[in-house]
């Protein structure tokens, strides 16, 4: 049995105990055996896989498989009931350290946001009012999304290239803990779903579609399938794992996807021009929202801090909800949606892949330029490699 088959079979065996561990699979059906097995046996198999990975000749392939196998071992430890502190869980699964938010910096960011939001009244009230004016009607979402996707796909193809035959379908869903999701289907295809439990705002739509589609998750998965699975025969890349270091890089790519093809001035001109007209919204409201978003950037770690409080410190749900409402300037509904997301077992420490991965990729691309982003789309790079590259 070759290393890729062992890796994929073990992933499916783990998924039988931890449903959702496999995010997508496009490899041989006979390897997708989810017959339940004893967690202790899976832990021993993960240890054996780590040893076997050491014999992989290609250095790039070996480095990727090693951190992935270590993540599998961490998860099998959790499945056996072994004590696993929250920070150790995140380190073992994602090869990252859990950041601790600076409350003074968050307070300063709230003051900046208060100054940036237009109107009179409470911060939360003004924020909710502006959001309400920028929501795209659910019936219009796919119509408004179409030209955004066309533009993003064209820019991605021109700057980074796209494999022949790649494509995805897009649909609207409800009752999900996330706002958007890309499901890799194999054969260069994906399914993108947008959750409409909460209003979808026009100024968030280009970033959402870049994140999930071009040049984000769909582009990365399709490109790596074409380059690594089809050309190199590294079939371990026909499976995507949700609790593994690859997610730090993948979310880092997705968080930075829009800026990889459009600069900030271009996005603002697009939103306040053609897209505002297409959606029938006031360009001045969009300008006000974008100004507030610049102030809100320093609040980007709020969800992660909420997860650390909940799972790492044992804070109660009421305390965590109050923290989210305050520092995310969130309505009760939005705060509960965040709490729901960070409470999902497979997402409890995943939340840090966005902030930590986003920062690592941003710094790497600032150093290496578009060639650096292209490398991340085509090669299996680990979080440790990114840290070394930007240190």
Protein Blocks (a to p, Z undefined) as FASTA:
>chain_A
ZZklmmmmmmmmmmmmmghkambdcbdfklmccbdcdfklmmmmmmmmmmmmmmpmblml
mmmmmmmmmmmmmmmmmmnopacdfklmmmmmnopacddddfklmmmmmmmmmmmpgced
jfklmmmmmmmmmcccfklmmmmmmmmmmmmmmmmmmmnopaehiacdddddehiabfbd
cddebjhiacddddfkbacdfklmmmmmmmmmmccfkmmmmmmmmmmmmmnopaklmpcc
fbbfklmmmmmmmmmmmmmmocfklmmmmmmmmmmmmnopafklmmmmmmmmmmmmmmmm
mmmmmmmmmmmnopafklmmmmmmmmnopafklmmmmmmmmmpmklmmmmmmmmmmmmmm
mmmmmmnommlmmmmmmpccdfklmmmmmZZ
